[in-house]
């Protein structure tokens, strides 16, 4: 009868392709999807931030589930969220692999590792400064946020089937930024291979991923690390880390991530304001890695190189 009904929510600081679940203050989710047979997967959502000057991308919220009788704890360290800035170099509206730049990473910890599916909300770490929060590059800046799993298991990401964008995607959308999601199964130098991206046949439901943006002046400036040294860098066998904190933290967690977000080392300390840790990295392939520290006050990271 040519009649349709839809609904939407206004938000000052949240961007999401999905509808909104006001009772739980997160994107609406009806199901979770992955590729047939499982394995590597990343779903991208594109956003333009019209009034980006003076704003900071604070965090990412998304849903993850796992099948085959496993729990989220079995894939801890294999799931991450990444933010890529997009510059449409040829102004054709189509995103190319060589037009994306990695600008932020995350450290994902599941609230309940024993569960088979859960929501996570994680702060973003600026890929250049390795501090929490990514400064938006200006008004009209365009980004893709990707929720990624690398491995061989059957891992699903949340989608909102009720927010179907078939008509919009088919007849109105002028740019890949406006698609409800883009799926990829591979990466080129840690950048999603969107040149070979996909949308499921006949499915234009929306990725249930949210990006939270705040004013740069609204965030309280909390010192996370007073002093941190990491040596030698580059290294071929061992990495020593010395950390001084501004105050006692109940938990100090070390994580070493590969450039693709896979956690390869993890240690915890309790009730410390100074610590010295030594890691054997002799068996890691040559390449760039990130040491992420998580304290009661937040997270910080540093990059190092393994060179054999």
TAJO-V336141 format. One line per field, one symbol per residue. ss: DSSP state (H for helix, E for strand, L for the rest). phi: phi as a letter, one per 30 degrees, with the letter a starting at -180 (. if undefined). psi: psi as a letter, one per 30 degrees, with the letter a starting at -180 (. if undefined). A space follows every 10 residues. Layout:
ss->???
phi->???
psi->???
This chain:
ss->LLLLLLLLLL LLLEEELLLE ELLLLEELLL EEELLLLLLL EEEEEEEEEL LLLLEEEEEE EEEEEELLLL LHHHHLLLEE EEEEEELLLL LLLLLLHHHE EEEEEELLLL LLLLLLEEEE EEEEEELLLL EELEELLLLL EEEEEEEEEL LLLLEEEEEE LLLLLHHHHH HHLLLHHHLL LEEELLEELL EELHHHLELL LLLLLEELLE EEEEELLLLL LLLLLLEEEE ELLLELLEEE EEEEEEEEEE EEEEEEEELL LLEEEEEEEE EEEEEEEEEE LLLLLLEEEE EEEEELLEEE EEEEEELL
phi->.icbbbbabc bdbbcadddc cddchaedbc abbaddiije abccbcbcce cdeicbdcab bacbbbciic bdddcejcca cbcbdccdec hcicdcedcc bdbabbbcbd ebdddcaadb bbdccedcci cdjcdddkdi dcbccccbbc lcdccccdbc ddcdcedddd ccecaddcdd abcbbbbchi cedddcdbbe eibbdcddbb ccbbdddddd dcdcbdabbb adbdbcbbbc bbbccdadcd bcccbccddc jddcbabbbb hbbbabbbbd cdcddelcbb cccbbdckbb bbcbbcbc
psi->ggklklllkk kfgkkkflak jfeghlkkkf aklalkfaak kkkkkkkkje ifkglkjelk klkklkahgl lfffgkfgkl kkkkkkjieg hffkklegfk kkfklljkkk ejfflfklkk jklkkkfefg lkkjkkflkg kklkkkkkkk afljkkkklj ffikheeeee fekflffflf lkklglkjhg kkiffhllkk jgjhlkkikk kkklkfffkk jkkekekkkj lljllfelkk kkkklflkke kjkkkkklfg gkkfkklklk ilgklkkkkj gffklkaklk jkkkaffall llklkkj.
